[in-house]
């Protein structure tokens, strides 16, 4: 595909010939507001899209007065004031928040010519669907996870509503993007969505974020003794992340490697239970619960750890595995969902059985027993994460999806009958300074 | 520019003459200009309508739509009916579009907020098929979220009709649900161009609780002899005002 001078790509199309695509991303999370990995995903994707000749506009929520319009690394970010929205609960709050998104979207559409709407997860469904029909432009949906997967089924009326909103988003989308084949077939199976409507584009990681100098030995002293080996868990303390599986494996690991030290980051509704269980089965000082850590601290901890464990029961993708590989730390993952697709056993990580403490103990012991083999696995993983999971590559794949949709859209009659607004500028003409 | 014209009477007269000449050249009569400032296509949104529901909201919206149709105004009524969703019936000269809610919800608030995307879809289709909508008239708070979104997106005036307010329905109760409904009612009272109510009592309540000015609220008396004339007059006034704002 690449010519001699490296300019010709995509079947003879020159890079400069690419049309600039303006995309409106709808996401309730965007840094600095982060709850899960959604905000980070949208931020990294939209930043990389700028490089792929896409103009991203992000419509999101702002909290603690952090609202308004700003240009951040080429991404135009609209944050609506989401403080103090009265609601019955989080679910109705989400729908109420959509009223604010809708008001702001009218302003965006009156200023810019938007080619596509890109919605992220069920929380923005009502706005995304309404905008699609009002402006008659295509909608792309990224399904990051499914409610039925998060809780192992649909068990109540609130979950039912989320499930229906996910289904509606999938139905209305021109194309659906999932981060793994596991998610693709979950969406296809759950919502009877045609298989060829779904594209798989993995999540990414910025390897450069892990390339910094620090004093490893000094840093390690904050979490473990110099002679101890850190076994690290990064994730929310919820059922699907399988922290209890790790706690169950602790005695078996300590039996073989008494120098192991278990550092557990994050928080969640199972924290109390897991802490008391760990206190019962592990010697004092062998398990440390840190709570949420700042980004930089967490990255240093990932680089310092001797092994990272991801014993999830449900994992649509498992971005934490990529972070482990980028930090050059061996990873032991449960063979589930996206994790099973990222990791090839003994090539770039160790796969263990799902929901099985014995298997997890074996995986951790294997890495600690064979440091030379672990080193080789880490090298393979690092090389792969750099090539396959860079955000630039992901933005290019996303652009291909956009191009396909726009080509199909140009051939159909479903279009706005009128030019709504005469004057719509490009973002560069807005004059907002970073 | 307008300030400059105001300050200079010669300039103002000149621009007036130019406008006159253009109108003459294009063959536009004064009647046409006035006609353009009248409501020609009106959309009513109601949660309740016949045959699914027979209540005050259904009766009022039916009366309005019927009278508008008699006056030659192209009238569309959007209502919720899960058994007839997707159907379009022609009733007494106006069209009734039925929508369903594909989302299973657990409260009137979540029902209203999810139904709004279906209402938006149907009204957007009318807009694209027919070429224009002059005015959106939303009845009861359940349809206000859709009305507000469409007003902002299509840049068309919104009128809202209150039959009650949350302060009356749940007096003295202050929880997440009631506060959310109050906020929707308040936002709509601010964003709408005109408010219709069915009694002096409700008018006073809206003035008191939502701080709306008296001249923004009209009492809709279906029993009045000139009810049809009044509603058309109010609609035309809103359309004219809106056009002037948009032109500025």
Interface residues (C-beta under 8 A of the other chain):
Chain A: X85 X86 X87 X88 X89 X91 X92 X95 X96 X98 X99 X102 X103 X105 X106 X107 X109 X110 X125 X126 X127 X129 X130 X131 X133 X134 X135 X136 X157 X158 X160 X161 X164 X165 X167 X168 X416 X417 X418 X420
Chain B: X102 X103 X104 X105 X106 X107 X109 X110 X113 X114 X116 X117 X120 X121 X124 X125 X127 X128 X129 X131 X145 X148 X149 X150 X152 X153 X154 X155 X175 X176 X177 X179 X180 X182 X183 X184 X187
